[in-house]
Amino acid sequence: MWQVVGHKWAVDLLKRALASGRVAHAYLLTGPPQIGKRSLALNFAQALNCLDEEKPCGQCLACSKIAHGSHPDVQIIEGENGTLKIDQMRALRHEAVLSPLEGRWKVYIIRQMEQATAEAANCLLKTLEEPPSNVILMLTASEAEALLPTIVSRCQVLNLRPLATETVQRSLQERWEVDAERAQLLARLSGGRLGWAVTASQNDAILARREKHLNEMMELLSQGRVERLEYAQQISLNPEAVPELLHLWLSWWRDLLLAASGSSVGITNVDREDTLRIQAQRYSLGQVRDFVEALRASVWRLERNANTRLTLEVLMLSLPTR
């Protein structure tokens, strides 16, 4: 059976493709990190190679091997030090023309395709233009716009959307046995990303890091320009951690907009609602709204490879003063 939580429309589409025998040679799964792209791709690989009539059964040898990462015809290709390189795409191109060893289909799951160098992307494009028989390419990316249009045009695009908060909370409680209060908090913080919520439920360091980042932000509100620029310089040294930080700040300032309007419906940081109420009285709606826009602009620039330190310095100068 399909193990994907939510995304029913995407599962139904893939089921119909299997039933009709009209499976596309390439799919592009887009959406925020940890929303379920990898899980859906692996589940589809199981369905393609399942030995049972009810596909995917999750129990046969092929399904078991794929789940444990040991099936010779299913490969996950990830960037090395955050970069997908041309050698990886050349190896794929060389192996793809060979017949499957055990299954009916060879499936290549290429994660975070936006990390590909220009050379790697063009090399993969050659494979997409002349796809070998019995080969399915499953690409994942945060958004289709981050990839070459020529690559996107040769894939069937499935844009996975965030799950409902209630769906995430229920899944945490029923499947992963997380207690109700913790499941509610994680579901709110997840932004509809079940993968993030599950990881956070099993790793206390994630919530501890959130606490640290929020406390640092509170301190910055009462500090001057020098301290803010020093903070920007410090966090820019670890650019891979910056998106998580900015999305956390964005969730906080969105909550401030809700709190300032007197609403508690939809607040993400439910464990700090009292602090939100207090802060909402210290800033005007215009200040909060302007900083939300500054955060969104910073996220957008960084997704397009803007200079991390410069982007953060500009953002710090936009941070309201308490």
QUIZIMO-V90705 format. One record per residue. RES is the residue in three letters. SS is DSSP state (helix for helix, strand for strand, loop for the rest). NEAR is the number of other ideal C-beta (glycine too) atoms within 12 Angstrom. D_FIRST is the distance of its C-alpha to the first C-alpha in Angstrom with 2 decimals. Layout:
res:ss:near:d_first
RES:SS:NEAR:D_FIRST
RES:SS:NEAR:D_FIRST
This chain:
res:ss:near:d_first
MET:loop:17:0.00
TRP:loop:29:3.78
GLN:loop:27:6.25
VAL:loop:36:9.17
VAL:loop:34:11.58
GLY:loop:31:13.60
HIS:loop:35:14.45
LYS:helix:19:12.91
TRP:helix:16:15.53
ALA:helix:34:14.63
VAL:helix:28:10.93
ASP:helix:16:12.41
LEU:helix:26:15.05
LEU:helix:34:13.03
LYS:helix:25:11.08
ARG:helix:17:14.63
ALA:helix:23:16.01
LEU:helix:28:13.78
ALA:helix:13:14.57
SER:helix:11:18.20
GLY:loop:10:18.62
ARG:loop:13:20.20
VAL:loop:31:18.52
ALA:loop:27:21.01
HIS:loop:29:22.56
ALA:strand:36:22.43
TYR:strand:40:20.63
LEU:strand:42:22.17
LEU:strand:43:20.17
THR:strand:34:22.79
GLY:loop:35:23.18
PRO:loop:30:24.72
PRO:loop:30:24.08
GLN:loop:32:21.08
ILE:loop:36:19.48
GLY:loop:42:16.12
LYS:helix:40:17.14
ARG:helix:32:16.49
SER:helix:35:13.02
LEU:helix:40:12.10
ALA:helix:43:14.03
LEU:helix:34:12.46
ASN:helix:37:8.84
PHE:helix:43:10.58
ALA:helix:41:12.50
GLN:helix:42:9.67
ALA:helix:41:8.66
LEU:helix:39:12.45
ASN:helix:37:13.14
CYS:loop:32:10.44
LEU:loop:24:12.60
ASP:loop:18:10.55
GLU:loop:9:10.86
GLU:loop:17:7.30
LYS:loop:31:6.50
PRO:loop:34:5.09
CYS:loop:23:5.02
GLY:loop:25:6.23
GLN:loop:19:9.20
CYS:loop:23:11.38
LEU:helix:20:14.40
ALA:helix:33:13.52
CYS:helix:32:10.28
SER:helix:21:12.48
LYS:helix:25:15.42
ILE:helix:40:13.96
ALA:helix:24:12.83
HIS:loop:14:16.40
GLY:loop:16:18.14
SER:loop:17:19.68
HIS:loop:32:18.43
PRO:loop:19:21.67
ASP:loop:29:20.32
VAL:strand:40:18.49
GLN:strand:32:21.02
ILE:strand:27:21.27
ILE:strand:35:24.77
GLU:loop:22:26.38
GLY:loop:24:29.94
GLU:strand:17:32.64
ASN:loop:10:34.56
GLY:loop:17:32.97
THR:strand:22:33.71
LEU:strand:36:31.87
LYS:loop:25:34.64
ILE:helix:22:35.79
ASP:helix:19:35.59
GLN:helix:31:31.82
MET:helix:35:31.56
ARG:helix:20:34.07
ALA:helix:22:32.09
LEU:helix:34:28.95
ARG:helix:28:31.16
HIS:helix:16:32.63
GLU:helix:23:29.42
ALA:helix:34:27.54
VAL:loop:18:29.97
LEU:loop:17:29.20
SER:loop:17:26.89
PRO:loop:27:23.48
LEU:loop:19:24.02
GLU:loop:20:20.91
GLY:loop:31:18.24
ARG:loop:27:18.66
TRP:loop:35:18.64
LYS:strand:34:20.34
VAL:strand:40:18.80
TYR:strand:41:21.13
ILE:strand:37:20.07
ILE:strand:43:23.42
ARG:loop:32:23.45
GLN:loop:33:26.16
MET:helix:44:27.76
GLU:helix:32:30.57
GLN:helix:30:31.83
ALA:strand:35:32.75
THR:loop:23:36.45
ALA:helix:19:38.04
GLU:helix:19:38.44
ALA:helix:34:34.79
ALA:helix:32:33.65
ASN:helix:22:36.08
CYS:helix:28:35.00
LEU:helix:40:31.33
LEU:helix:30:32.68
LYS:helix:24:34.18
THR:helix:35:30.82
LEU:helix:36:29.39
GLU:helix:19:32.48
GLU:loop:16:32.14
PRO:loop:27:28.43
PRO:loop:25:28.08
SER:loop:16:26.05
ASN:loop:23:22.60
VAL:strand:33:22.47
ILE:strand:39:20.28
LEU:strand:42:21.68
MET:strand:42:19.71
LEU:strand:48:22.44
THR:strand:47:22.28
ALA:strand:39:25.30
SER:loop:32:26.55
GLU:loop:26:27.95
ALA:helix:28:28.62
GLU:helix:19:32.34
ALA:helix:24:32.48
LEU:loop:35:31.90
LEU:loop:27:34.16
PRO:helix:15:34.02
THR:helix:16:34.03
ILE:helix:34:30.76
VAL:helix:28:29.11
SER:loop:16:30.41
ARG:loop:27:28.66
CYS:loop:34:25.17
GLN:strand:28:22.85
VAL:strand:29:22.93
LEU:strand:34:20.16
ASN:strand:28:21.87
LEU:loop:39:19.63
ARG:loop:22:21.55
PRO:loop:26:21.96
LEU:loop:33:19.93
ALA:loop:22:21.96
THR:helix:29:23.67
GLU:helix:20:22.47
THR:helix:27:18.76
VAL:helix:38:19.50
GLN:helix:33:21.64
ARG:helix:22:19.29
SER:helix:32:16.45
LEU:helix:36:19.18
GLN:helix:23:20.41
GLU:helix:15:17.34
ARG:helix:19:15.10
TRP:loop:24:18.05
GLU:loop:14:20.75
VAL:loop:27:23.25
ASP:loop:14:26.24
ALA:helix:15:26.76
GLU:helix:15:29.74
ARG:helix:24:28.35
ALA:helix:31:25.00
GLN:helix:26:27.12
LEU:helix:30:29.21
LEU:helix:40:26.44
ALA:helix:36:24.60
ARG:helix:36:27.93
LEU:helix:39:28.76
SER:helix:43:25.45
GLY:loop:32:26.22
GLY:loop:33:22.63
ARG:loop:38:21.40
LEU:helix:44:18.75
GLY:helix:36:19.03
TRP:helix:33:22.75
ALA:helix:41:22.48
VAL:helix:30:20.32
THR:helix:23:22.76
ALA:helix:32:25.71
SER:helix:30:24.61
GLN:helix:18:24.75
ASN:loop:15:27.83
ASP:helix:14:30.96
ALA:helix:12:32.74
ILE:helix:26:30.96
LEU:helix:25:32.44
ALA:helix:13:35.69
ARG:helix:20:35.90
ARG:helix:32:35.38
GLU:helix:21:38.21
LYS:helix:19:40.43
HIS:helix:28:39.92
LEU:helix:29:40.66
ASN:helix:17:43.75
GLU:helix:27:44.97
MET:helix:36:44.64
MET:helix:22:46.66
GLU:helix:18:49.38
LEU:helix:33:49.55
LEU:helix:29:50.29
SER:loop:16:53.66
GLN:loop:20:54.45
GLY:loop:17:56.39
ARG:helix:16:55.81
VAL:helix:14:56.52
GLU:helix:20:53.90
ARG:helix:28:51.29
LEU:helix:23:51.97
GLU:helix:21:51.88
TYR:helix:30:48.44
ALA:helix:33:47.25
GLN:helix:18:48.64
GLN:helix:21:47.00
ILE:helix:34:43.42
SER:helix:28:43.78
LEU:helix:15:44.07
ASN:helix:17:40.31
PRO:helix:23:39.00
GLU:helix:19:35.32
ALA:helix:21:35.53
VAL:helix:31:37.31
PRO:helix:27:34.39
GLU:helix:30:32.95
LEU:helix:34:36.47
LEU:helix:35:37.13
HIS:helix:31:33.92
LEU:helix:35:34.86
TRP:helix:38:38.36
LEU:helix:31:37.11
SER:helix:34:35.06
TRP:helix:38:38.25
TRP:helix:39:40.57
ARG:helix:30:38.28
ASP:helix:35:38.34
LEU:helix:39:42.12
LEU:helix:31:42.26
LEU:helix:28:40.46
ALA:helix:32:42.67
ALA:helix:27:45.79
SER:loop:19:45.01
GLY:loop:14:44.63
SER:loop:17:40.90
SER:loop:19:38.37
VAL:loop:14:35.40
GLY:loop:19:32.96
ILE:loop:31:34.70
THR:loop:35:32.56
ASN:loop:36:34.79
VAL:helix:27:34.94
ASP:helix:22:36.34
ARG:helix:28:39.39
GLU:helix:24:40.14
ASP:helix:16:43.72
THR:helix:24:44.46
LEU:helix:33:43.12
ARG:helix:21:45.46
ILE:helix:17:48.39
GLN:helix:30:47.73
ALA:helix:30:47.26
GLN:loop:17:50.90
ARG:loop:21:52.14
TYR:loop:25:50.99
SER:loop:15:51.47
LEU:helix:21:48.61
GLY:helix:13:49.96
GLN:helix:24:49.73
VAL:helix:31:46.15
ARG:helix:22:45.13
ASP:helix:21:46.95
PHE:helix:34:45.26
VAL:helix:31:41.78
GLU:helix:20:42.72
ALA:helix:27:44.11
LEU:helix:37:40.88
ARG:helix:23:38.84
ALA:helix:21:41.38
SER:helix:38:41.16
VAL:helix:30:37.37
TRP:helix:22:37.77
ARG:helix:22:40.54
LEU:helix:31:38.75
GLU:helix:26:35.69
ARG:loop:17:38.27
ASN:loop:15:39.80
ALA:loop:21:42.85
ASN:loop:17:44.99
THR:helix:30:43.30
ARG:helix:24:46.53
LEU:helix:20:48.32
THR:helix:30:45.44
LEU:helix:38:45.32
GLU:helix:25:49.11
VAL:helix:23:49.21
LEU:helix:40:46.54
MET:helix:36:48.50
LEU:helix:23:51.60
SER:helix:28:49.75
LEU:loop:37:48.73
PRO:loop:29:50.72
THR:loop:18:53.42
ARG:loop:17:53.49
